[in-house]
Structure formats: structure tokens, C-alpha cells
Amino acid sequence: MDGEADGSVTVSEDSGRRRRVHGMLKLYYGLNEEGKTPEQQESLDPCDINGPHFDPELYLNKLRRECSLAELMDQETCMVKQIRSLDSDMQTLVYENYNKFISATDTIRKMKNDFKKMEDEMDCLSANMAAITDFSARISGTLQDQHTQITKLSGVHTLLRKLQFLFELPARLNKCLELQAYAQAVSSHRRARCVLQQYSHLPSFKGIQDDCHAIMDKLAQELRQKFSKPQKNKDGGTSAKDLSECVELLLQLDEPAEELCDKFLSHARSRLESDLQGLEAEIRPYPSTSTLKDASARRLSSAAAVGSPTDCSPKTSSLLSPSSNTDILEFIDRGCNEFVSSLCLVITSYQELFINHAQTGELASKNIPQMANGKLHAFVDDLAARYFSLVERRIQEEKGVGDNSLLVRALDRFHRRLQAVAKLLPGSAVPNQGTEIVVRAATERVKQYLCALQSFYMDSLTDVRQALAAPRLSVAGASVAGGGAHLGGPASGRDAPTSLPELLSSLSASILNQIKSVLASVHLFTAKDITFSNKPYFKGEFCSQGVRESLVVSFIKFVCQSSRQFCESAGDKGGSTPPALLLLLSRLCLDYETSTISYILTLTDEQFLAQHHSPVTPVTSLCAEAREAAQKLLNHYVKVQGLIISQMLRKSVETRDWVNTIEPRNVRAVMKRVVEDTTSIDVQVGLLYEEGVRKAHSSDSSKRTFSVYSSSRQQARYAASYTPSAPMDTNLLSNIHKLFSERIDIFSSVEFNKVSVMTGIIKISLKTFLECVRLRTFGRYGLQQIQVDCHYLQMYLWRFVSDENLVHFLLDEIVGSSAHRCLDPAPMEQSVIEVICERG
Amino acid sequence: DENNIINKNVLLHQAGEIWHIGASPADKAVLTTCYNKSESHCFLLRAASPPDWSSSDATRTDAGNLSCHNVLWEPMGDGKRVISLADNNALLWDLQESSTQATVSSTATLEGKGQLKFTAGKWSPHHNCSQLATANDTAIRGWDLRTMSQIYCIENAHGQLVRDLDFNPNRQYYLASCGDDCKVKFWDVRNVQEPVKTLEEHSHWVWSVRYNHSHDQLVLTASSDSRLILSNMVSISSEPFGHLVDDEELSEGEDNHQEDKSKEPLKDSVVSTYEEHEDSVYAAEWSSADPWLFASLSYDGRLVINRVPRALKYRILL
């Protein structure tokens, strides 16, 4: 603040000083500045040394009165100083301004001279100009009338030229007509038409006009003729070009556009229809003789030439059929090349003629484009519908699944060509219909693939069945031969099982391959280079619904379904399907559950990246279904195998006279058969299923349990049963035993392992044995025979089951029951039984 | 039964092992036994008076070489006609007034390949007692007793042996059968291609199937899985929509009506499973006196008498 204040003070001081100097100079020059008020202010004080009203007397007096001597002295020196500086200032100013003044005076003097010179020249110029104007006026006056004459002459010249053209017009038109240069004629006529129209009241022009009209009428006639009979032209392309030319000319001749449209279209239609007929003729692969004759009469083409021998015999017709039935790609190609391309041509020329042309010309006002457009749409839609129906018929004939690529390529071409139509005709429904056809064909194809897969599956099952049947025959033969063949039995029984895993792997591999190949060929539909693959349908729904759901998932479902059918249909007839097949299928289903389904679905999802998130069947539910099927099949397998063994046991029990039998010498052959069959089943199951867990038992468990079974309890039971006093004890004992043993579910479902399967089979067999024994009456030796048999079974069956106590319990029951049913229950010595069993 | 005392009278049967007993529907003193004496099977008519079983006079009828194992009384008759099933013959006997004499009036023979043998039979209470159903192996056959000719045949009725049959007491064409395939099937004999209904509750052979005499939705099955199962087969009973409600009752009030409505959708279901037996149950039978009482007999000699659960009883009655 202070600094600023100081600054302002110095400035004001400085300005004050300058003003002072200025003021003094002003005074000197007598100039009056604008600032009157400060002067007035200053004037008020006579003691102001700078003021105009300065009174030296007053000032001096004042000083003298107020100041001391020293001050006065100071004042005096200061005053002297100021006066000196003012003097010097004045002197410098005078010098400076003197120079300037001198030079200014010089300049002014020079200017005065120059102006005087210029004035002279200007005077001269004005005099010259006046002379020029004078001359020019004189020249134009002389040229005036010549100019008008020239203008008139040139006008006459052009008029004469026009007239000449008009007079020559009829002749020229005639000449054009002769030369068939219609275009030139029409353009000439167009030029003259207006003039003639205007001057038609003059007789000479009238004559010309009439002549022209006559000629032009002739020309129009000729054009029309040409237009209506274009069939003479063999070549389609040039004909179309000619046609369009005709139409153009006719349009220029003011012919009604609508009529022309109709004519044009009807002509085009006839040509396109002949194309369609050609296609249709190809579609009929197995024509009846009459239609074939028709065809040959109509078109003396190759088809007829091939077709003629058909009349002779059905054999040749069957031979002929593939040749006359050209493959679909060829067909579509032909359709595209002939029909679609000429359709495109028609559309372009039509649009060129009636729509684009008309829009620029004077016709636009008459709503002709709209009318023409409507006609065109109707025409295209109609023809396209017919074409589509033909294509669809042809596609439906394409039943074979073999070469999908051909179909896809054909569809692709079909679709691509229709895109051209779409480009030409933006509002048309044609491309959409075409896409629909493609979609339909694709879904149809997927269905066919499903059928093919299913039939393939069934075929391979039949193959497997046959493969199984061959070795099984020997087993059956062995069983018929009875006990004598039991040495050969296991060997022949083993033949079948060795091939089982191979069969399984080949079956599943071939199915998987088939699925893969089907997927690959279906994948063609969504390949990148196929035009319709980026339609939303093919991106979304086709992948998820079409391929995944209706192809893959339904195939898996079909596999499960058919497997279950095996269980159900066979259930009533008692095993019409070979049990090995059941086992195989069960394993197949289980494999599906564990890996194959998820593999297939992953494969599918990878190949068909579905962007579209519609609800799809989850893998888990399919797996559950497969597992259920596997379980059912395995249960059924157990049931069937159990039944086979039980039938054997039952027959053996029912057909024997147990009362009057002889003392047992050896184990009955049936029991050996049972053990053999069980062994072979064990081998068979072991090939496909894992061992599974069994309750721990020592290696000599057969011995150990046997001793328990025979010595302690059985003896007690037999003793009880034939001493009349102790029936209560027997019941008590067996009841107590039963109380502590678990209830056995005979036909319960089994787990997916060998032991569980074998346990199931053995349970069923032994329970049957038990029930049959209870229905018979035994003699002494009958009981002993049962004892021997049971011991034999004991020796061999324990190793197959998960819990050997189960076998012991059931065999106990058998022996116990037979003891109950025995007239003379005298059990055999344990050692004798062992000897017999070991010998047998 | 009232005082829960079961009278026990022991009747000594001299001849041999008894396989089948049938009581005459007309005369309570008369019953038939079917027995075998070591190898020859006969059937015996015995007239006995309950208070004093010793004063029995028996008619012994020998069926020759045939092994007779099943004797059926005419269900509604006056105790004059009896059918015995022996091997592959069905013999119709006429009894004399005093039940002391029996003569064979007609026979029907099943012919075919192999050894055919009737395993079970049932005399239909319908059609004036002129029909008989028999089972052999897996087939069920119907016979007309007037002509002794076969009238229908259900081949492969069961996957394995057919063990027992019973006629629905109220619906004349309905027949229940059971067999070794663990299934109980219900047939309409007018259409023998497909069973009307199949039950698969047992886990071993089903030995016996019995309709309740008065409420035919109750079906009792006995199986060698040592279970007895009582099923409520409403959909194929004579009262598929529950007990018919009288008009008067309907007019009584809305509440009643609503209750009835809520009761209507009774479904076929297993009412209960009886597991008292420790061994195979071979026979089950309804009481002829009390429709809610039934008995079952198992191999271990245990006879179990049960009642239909009270809740179900009331649902059926009300």
C-alpha cells in the first residue's frame, strides 16, 4: 500500500511538474487548453507562483511577512534555480521545434510545385477522352443496319434446317423402319413430335405429321409384334434384352404402361414356367409310363431319351431310376441357373423399365411405379411359390442319409441365389420362404438322422445278438445233453463271455462313431461358409433344440427306452432276449451314465455353440435315466438267470420220486449243472462288471462254515425232528435263528458289481429250491440226497456271494424243510457226505 | 369269536397228509379233505357233527391214479356239487342226499404237450355257478360247467407258474391271479389280452390272493417273502367312487356332502403290510362272519389273525 501510495505520489508529483511545464509553454504560445476549471481554481490564489493570477507583489509581501531571513534566502535560491531550469527547458524546446518547422516549410513548398504540374496533365487527358467519345458515336451509327441484317439471316438459317428435318422425317423414319433401327426412329420422332403438334394447322405440316403418324403406327405395330412373339428367339438372354428394348421403345411411344407390364410379365411367366416344367419333369423319378410318354413327347431331350426304355420292363425302370433321379445338388443347380437367374433377369429388366425409368420420366406422376411394383411382387411370389413347392418336393425325396454335404451345399446354393432375389426385391417374402424351406429341410434331416441312428442302434443290437447266439448255441446244446456234457459246458460257456467285452466295446464304439459322424454331417448346416448358417434359427434354435434335444438327447433316451423295453417285453415271455445281451446292455447303459452321455453332450455343445438359452435337458437327468435303465436291465438279468437255474432245480425236484429213491451215491448231475452255470455266469458277469465288495471270509471258509452247519445245528435239528417229544425245540430253534437273521429280499435290486449280481442269482435259485422242497415228501434217502446236494452247493457257491451266511442260511432251510417233509428223517453221516461230494 | 375263544377240535385223520380242506357251504357238518397217502392221492368226503367229531362217517372217494389236490364246493349251491382238480382233469361230482355217495357226472380234460397239471382252481359265484377258472403253469383257463368246455384262456397270464385265483364277488368278469413272478394281476375275462391292473409289491412268489367277500376293493395276498399284503383296489372294485350316498343323506346338509366329496378320490394303494410271519406265508383267508377280519398261515405253523385298519374301515363304511 505504502509503496503504491509512494508511487502514486511520485507520479502525481511528476505529472504535476509536467503540467507545470506544459502550462508554462501554453502560456507562452497563448494556447488555451480544455481545462478551464483548474485555471479558475488556481486563479483564486494570487500567491500561487504557477497560477495565472500570480501577484508577485503579494507573494513577496507574504514571504517577507511570514518567513525568516534564512528562509527567504532559501526561497530566493530555490526561485533562482527554478527560473534557470525553466529557461533551459525553453531553450531546448525552441531548438527542437525550430528544426521541424524548417523541414515542414520545405515540404510544403515542394508540394506546391508538384500540384501545379499535375493539373496540366489532367487537362490534357480530358481533352483526349472527349475526342474518343466522339469517334465511337460516329462508328456505331454507321454499323447499325448491317447488324440487324445478320441476325435475321441466322434465324432464317436455323428455321430452314428444322424444316428440312421435318420434311425429311417421313423418309428417314421409313428408312429406319427398313433397317429395323427402331431406336433411332423413335428418338427422331420424339424430337419432331412437339413441333408437328404445334403447327398442325398448317396444311404442309399436317401432311408431314400424318405421314409420321402412319409410319410410327406401323413401327409400333411391328414392335408389338416383336414383343408378343418373342418365342421365335431361341436364346433366352438376347430375347430378354430385345424384349426390354421393345418395351422401352413402346413406353416412349406413350403406350399404356400397365398393359405393357402385363404383357411383359406374362411373357416372362411363360418362359419361367417352361423352366419349372423342366424341373418338375426331373422331380418325377418313377414316372408312370403315360407321364413319361408325355414328357418324352414334350421335350425331346435327354430325359426322354433315357426314359423311353422304361416302358419295357420294371427291371429297367429300377435301373433307370437313379439316372433320371438326378442328385439334389444338380437339381438345385439347375433350378438356380435356369429359374432363379432368369427370374432375377426379369426382375432387373422390369425394374429398369417400369420402375426406375418411370420414376425419372413423365410417367412418375401416374402412379405407375407403384402399380408396376405391385404386379411384380404378385408375379414373383406366385412363381416362387411354385418353385418352392417343387424344391420342397425334391428335398423330401432326399431320404438317404448318406451324403449330407450334398444336401447342405444344395440348400446353401438355393439360399444364396434367393439372396439375390432379396436384394433385387427388398419387400418380397421370397427369401423368408426360402429360409423356411431350408429350416424345414434341416429339421427333417435331423429327424432322419435320428431315425437312422435308431435303426443303426437296433441293427447293431441284432448283430450283437447274433454274435451272442452263435456261442450260446453250444451252451444250450450242452444243457440239453444234460449232466454227461458238463465237462464241455464251462469251456463252451466261456467262449461266449470272452467276446463280451469286445462286443461291448465295439458296440459302444460304433454307436459313438455313428453319433460323431451324424454330428459332423449335421454340423455342415452351421458351417461358416454356408450362407444360411448365420440366420438366427441356425445359430440358436437349431443347435439347442434341433441338434441337442431332438437328435442327441432323444437318441440317448431312445437307447434307454429300448433297453427298458427289453426288460418289459421279455418279462412276460420268460426271457426271449439272451441274458448276455441284457448284461451287455446294462453295462452299456452304465457306461453311458458314467461317461458317454456327458462326453456326447459336451461334444455336441462344443460343436454347436448355442447362444440361445432355451431350457435343455440337463446331463444329470439323462444320466439318471441311463442309470435307471442299467439297473433295470441288470435286475432283469439277475431275474432271468435266476429263473433259468431255478427252473432247472424245480424240474429236478418235481420230477423225482423222493420217497422211493435209492441211497445217494453221488451228487446229482443237476447240482453240477447249477454250479457250472453259476460259474459261467460268474465269468460272464466278471467280464463286464467289477468284483465288488464281499464280506470278509477266510480262505477255508467253505470248510469252516460247513462244519458249523453240519455238526452243531443240523444234527440237533434232525435229532429233534424225529424224536416226537421235541417238535417245539425245532420250531424254537429255527424261529430264533430267523429272528436274528435279516429278512432276505429275494427279487431285490442289485448293485453294479459281480458279487451283487451273483448273490441275486443264487438267492433266487436257492429260494426256489427251498419252496419246491417244501412241496414234496421225502423218504429217508431222499433227505440224504438233499443233504448231499446241499453240501455240494455249499462247497461251491459261497465264493460267488457277498455274504456266505446267506447261502448257509438258505441251504440250512432247505435241509431243514426236507427233514420236516421226511417220512423217516435219518440224516447221513457228515463224513460220508463229504466223501461223496469230493468224489463227485 | 365274540369272546375271543377259538374252539379247537382235533379230528384224527387216519389216511395221510392233508393237502386241502373245503367246507360245504350248505351243511357245516360236511367238509372235504384232499390228502395223499404216500403216493396215491384221493379225496374224502367226511360228514361230521361238530360237537362230537368221533361219530363221523366218511365217504372216501378215490380218484384212481390221479393225484387230486384241490376240491371246490359249489359256492352258492346246496352242497350237492363238488369239483375236484386232479392232474389235468377237472371232475364234477354229484353228491347224494346224505353225502355218503358221490358219482362223477362230468369231466373236463386239459390236453396238450407235456405233463399238464392244474395248479389252482376257483368256482365262479356268478352266472348261476356255471363257470370254473383253473390255472395250469402260466395260463388261466375258464370252463363252462354245463358243457365242460373251455370258454377263455389267458395264455402267459404270469411270467411263471400261476399259484392262485380268486373271483371278484361283486363284479362277475373280474378275476385276480397271483404267481411265481411276484405279481398279482387283475383280469377282465372279456378281454384277456392285457391285465386290468398289476401289483408288484411282493418280493417272492405270491401263493394266495383273496377278495374280501363284501368289500371287493380289499384284496389280500400272501407270499413266500413271508409278508401278507392288504391292498385297497378302489379303481377296479364295484364301488369305484366310494360308498353310494343316499339321497336323503345328501339333503341333510352341506357338510356331509363335502365330506363325501373329499373322500371320493381314494386311490389304489397298499393298505398295510403284515410282517408277523417269519417264514413263507402260504395261505390267507377272509373271515366269512366278519368282513374286517382275516387270517394268514405260514410255513412255521403260525396262524395270524388281523383286522382291517380302523381308519380304512370307516372310510369304506361312511
Interface residues (C-beta under 8 A of the other chain):
Chain A: G571 D572 K573 G574 L643 D657 V659 N731 S734 N735 K738 L739 R743 D745 I746 F747 S748 K767 E771 R774 T777 S817 L823
Chain B: E17 N36 S38 E39 T138 N156 G159 Q160 D181 C182 S203 H204 W205 S224 D225 S226 E275 E278 D279 S280 Y299 D300 G301
